[in-house]
Amino acid sequence: MRDPDVDVRATLRYSPEPNPNQRQSFVRAYLDADRAADALSWLDGSWGHLERSRQALLAETLEHLGRHGESAPIRQRLFERTLDDIHYQHWLECLPASARGEATARARTVALGHDEVAAAAEFLLTLGDAAAAEQKLLVDAARIDGNDYVRLAPLARTLHACECLRGEIAVLRALTRAILDRGYTRAYGHAGRYWSRMVAIAESGADLRPLPSHAEFEAEIRSRHARKASFWTRAESARHDPRGSRDDGDDPEEA
């Protein structure tokens, strides 16, 4: 393994005040070389747009040094900002076993009130609380970002597996609205399959409250997108295709 000091000295010759990207590479190199104390000296001050990376590296460095009590609040802040399960797991690892139950309860409360609706539902599902995940989606259905396909498509499949039909509907409606509002014709095949699935749920007699009924949702979409004949053709075709209600997992951005 190359000595990190060699690269640091070489960089400092032409950049005596290293920028955040350079500092980040110094820290990573020292951590990889199991030299956390040397990494720590490059983690002071703010890194601007890379501040979140600095915080994560600072927490990791403190953990390498056995300073878990100092790392824990950093991991907690990172988790509460992002709802990232990795930060949650690291946060728990920094705590004594007796404190982990309280931390989990705190994490659940944070997720329930978080602005990132899909991320919150995703995290609640990792806690095994499908009912809370669905409730979050129902309460904040209007705030689900339908353009976040990478997160929402797997979330819909997980909700389906958990038989959380109302949560699944909330996600599929957000995805469908986003595709149609953008007029993204290359994703109409996906939107058609989402529509087919929503129709199947409605026809099963499932109670969608507090969401509007499928008839109300369809009236809304037809009033705004009646002229998008390509979508309606695909939606109807999906209903008669045995695979019609199944999302094939392909990203519409790549379709």
N, C-alpha and C positions, 0 to 999 in steps of 0.2 A: 504494500500500500504506500502511495506517495505521501511524503511528510507534508502535512498541511502548512507548516511554517514556510516551506519553499514557495508555495502558491501565494500565501499572504504577503510575503516580502516582495514577490514579483509584482503583485497588484499595487502595493503601496508605492512602488517606485514611480508609477505613472498616474496613480490616483491616491494621493496622500490622505484624502478625506473620502473614504469609500462610501458609495451609495448603498441604499437598502438591498439591492440585488446582490451586490458584492458581499455585504455583511452576511446576508443569508447564506451565500455559498461558503463563507468562512465558517460559520456556525455549523453547517451541515458536515463540512469536512472534519472539524474537530470532534463532533459527536460520533461520526463514523470511525474515527481513530480512538474512541474512548478517552477523549480528553475534554471532559465537560467543563472543567475549571477554565480552560482556555477559551472555550466557546462562550462562556458567560460574559467575558470582557467585551464581546461584540454585540451584546444585546441591550445596551443602555439606550435611552432616548426613544423617540418615536420613529417609525419607519413609513409614515405617511400611508400611502395606498396599500402597503404591505404590513400594516400594523397588526392585522389579525395573524399573519404568518409569524411575526415577531413574538406575539403572545404565546402561540402554540409552541414555538421553539424554546421560549423561555421556560414554559412549563415542563417541557421534555428535558431540558438541561437541568432544572432543579431536581427532577425525579432521578436523573442519573447521579446527582450528588447526594441523594437520599433526603432531600429537603421537601418531603411530601406535604408537610403542613403549609409551606409557602406556595406550592404548586396547586393545591386543591382549589383555592378561590379563583385562580386564573382559569383552571379547567371549568369551574362552575360558570364563570362569566362567558366563556366561549360557548359552552353548551346553551346557556340561556339566550344568547344572541342568535345562534344558528340552529338549535335543536338537533345538532349532529350527534348521532349515537356514539361515534368514536370518542367525542369529548365527554359524553355522559359516562362511558365505560371507564375512561381514564380518571374522571372525577371520582367515581366510586373507588377505584383502586388506590387513590390517594388518601382515602378516609379509613378510619378504624371500622371494623365490622359493626360496632354498636351504632355508628352514625349513618350507615348506608340506607336503612329503612326510611329515616327522616329525609335523606337526600332524594330518594326515589319519590316520596310524596311531594317534595318540593318541585321536582322535575315534572311530575304529572300536572301540578297546578300551573306551572309556567306554560306548559304546552297548551293547556285548555284556554289560556288567555292570550296566546301568541298571535301576532299579525299574519304569520306565514301559515295559512290554513292547512294546505296540503302537507307541509313539513310536520306540522303538529299532529295531524292524523296519522302520518307515517310513523312518527315516534311513539304515539300511544299504542299503535299496533305492535311495536317492538316490545312494549311493556305487557302485551297480552290483553290489553283492554280494548277490545273491538267495539264495545258499546260506547265508550268515551270517544273513540276515534270517529265513529259515525255521528255522534251527537255534535262534535266539533264541526263536521262538514255540514250538518243540517242547520246549525245556528248561524254559521258564517258562509252559507252557500253562495251568496252574491259576491263574496270576496275571493273565491277560488280562482286562481289565475289559470285559465284554460290553455294558455300558451306554453305552460310548463309540461309539455308532453312527456318528457323523459321521466318525470316523477309521477305524473297522473296516470299514465297507462298501466304501469305495474300496480299502482295503488288501487285502481279499479278492479284489477284481477284478484288482488288480495281480498278486497271487500266482497267480491263475488264468492270467493272460497269460504269466507267467514259468514256467508249468508246475510250480509249487511246490505240489503237491497236498496234501502233509501240512500245510504252513503254512496253506493255504486252509481245510482241515478244522478246524484248531485255532481259527481265527478264527470260522468258521461255527458251531462248537459253542459258543463263548463267546457269540455273538450269540443263538443259540437258547435257551441256558440262561437268559440275562438276561430275554428276553421271557417265557418260560414261568414263571420264578420270580416275576416281577412280576405275572403273570396279565394281561398287557397285551393284551387281546383285539383292539384296533385294529391291532396289529402282527402278528397271527397269519398274515396273508397273506404277510408277509415271512418269518416263521419257516417257513411251509410251503414257500416257495421254497428257503430254505436247506436244509431237510430233503431236498427233492428232489435238490438238487445233491450233498449228502453221500451219498445213496443211489447216485447215478450214479457217483460216484468209487469207492465201495465195490464196486459191481458191475463196475467196470472191472478189478478185480483189483489195484489199487494197494496197495503195501505201506505201511501207515500207521504202522508201528513208528517210534518208541517210544510212540505214542498207542495207547490201547485200540482194539480193532476196532470197526467200526460196530455189530456185533451187541451188543457190551458197552455201547456208548454208548446204543443204543436201549433196552436192558434198563434202564439207569439212568433214562432219561427216562420210560419207561413206568411204572416203579415210583413215580416222583414225580408224574407228570402224567397218569396214565391217564384221569382223569375230564375232562380238557380236550378234550371231544369236538370242539369247534369247530376246534381246532388240528389234530387228527388228520384231520378231514375235509378241511381245506385242504391238509394235507401230501399226502394221497392224490390230491386233485384236481390239485395241482401236478405230480405225477409223470406225469399223462396230458395235461398242457397243453404244447404245444410251447415255450412261454415259461417253463415251470415251473422250470427250474433257473437262470433268469437273474434276478438282482436288478435291478429297474427303476430303482434309484437314489433312489427317493422315501424321505424320512425317515419312519420309523414314527411319530415324534412328531407328524407332520403328516398321517398317513394318515387 
